[in-house]
Amino acid sequence: MLELRPTCEHCNKALPPHSTDAMICSFECTFCRDCVDLLQNVCPNCGGGFTPRPIRPAHAWLPGVSLDTSPASRRITHKHVDLERHAALVAMLDGRPPERR
């Protein structure tokens, strides 16, 4: 189950569970759309691409499946990206799209 991390790992912007601005990679690294653009859709932690984070229902439309029974994480993972090091990673990937990395 997704953690639904509460903030962008780079800029620390709040990304509540209902945020349509939250983007994740396959390892759940979480960034806001602005930082994903800044990072050129390359996750600085794994080199993968990003996709919009799904939104967990706030209301239990079906029994046991909502934020009430499976709340979002409160653990903040804020580790400002070294943009110089990240630029080297982007260069190494040489424009490969996420599905070819």
Beta strands, then each sheet from edge to edge (+ up, - down):
strand 1: 22-24
strand 2: 30-32
strand 3: 51-52
sheet 1: 2+ 1- 3+
end
